[in-house]
Amino acid sequence: DAKTTQPPSMDCAEGRAANLPCNHSTISGNEYVYWYRQIHSQGPQYIIHGLKNNETNEMASLIITEDRKSSTLILPHATLRDTAVYYCIPLGGSNYKLTFGKGTLLTVNP
Amino acid sequence: NAGVTQTPKFQVLKTGQSMTLQCAQDMNHNSMYWYRQDPGMGLRLIYYSASEGTTDKGEVPNGYNVSRLNKREFSLRLESAAPSQTSVYFCASSDRDRVGRTEAFFGQGTRLTVV
């Protein structure tokens, strides 16, 4: 299964864009990149996923490099409620177990 | 639409006692999962079930058993609870949609303390 590397923590000012990086250099060709987040004490929440192309939804944008070895989750206008641990997870193909690494703790400051 | 329902929400056990954590989903999902989350740590997969009647070990299966008797329900059993099993337990379910998306939905968690 592909391994991921994320910074343990990041800070962002409220109203600014939060850019969360993830390295997944061993991702296989049929694995998607999924992003989830966990707000304190709650169950994780799906944010977005992508395979090759950049993706955008009402929560975030996902930029995947052309070689697919890394991606960046973008929260365009971070709010205090976006303070959470964000997980980058390769999933798909023969990798069907949803496993979480350590993630990045994003703290949005007023 | 309830989604994923876990019972109980809180439980205190004495060392050596047994109990079963219940999880049910009403989304007709094939896959179900059990995780544990220790304070300040990420989620670790205990067991996984790809479909009714099948189960597979995750990262930390020791000390647990699971049962997937039907599509809706996936239970986690602690045969002889130990203080090291004090944790928050999350159940989740997911399925692959027509465009290949796998979105998992989580329950609210069961806070278990073993004394």
Boltz contact constraints between the chains, C-beta under 6 A:
constraints:
  - contact:
      token1: [A, 43]
      token2: [B, 90]
      max_distance: 6.0
  - contact:
      token1: [A, 43]
      token2: [B, 106]
      max_distance: 6.0
  - contact:
      token1: [A, 43]
      token2: [B, 107]
      max_distance: 6.0
  - contact:
      token1: [A, 44]
      token2: [B, 106]
      max_distance: 6.0
  - contact:
      token1: [A, 46]
      token2: [B, 103]
      max_distance: 6.0
  - contact:
      token1: [A, 91]
      token2: [B, 102]
      max_distance: 6.0
  - contact:
      token1: [A, 97]
      token2: [B, 48]
      max_distance: 6.0
  - contact:
      token1: [A, 98]
      token2: [B, 104]
      max_distance: 6.0
  - contact:
      token1: [A, 99]
      token2: [B, 45]
      max_distance: 6.0
  - contact:
      token1: [A, 100]
      token2: [B, 42]
      max_distance: 6.0
  - contact:
      token1: [A, 100]
      token2: [B, 43]
      max_distance: 6.0
  - contact:
      token1: [A, 102]
      token2: [B, 42]
      max_distance: 6.0
  - contact:
      token1: [A, 103]
      token2: [B, 42]
      max_distance: 6.0
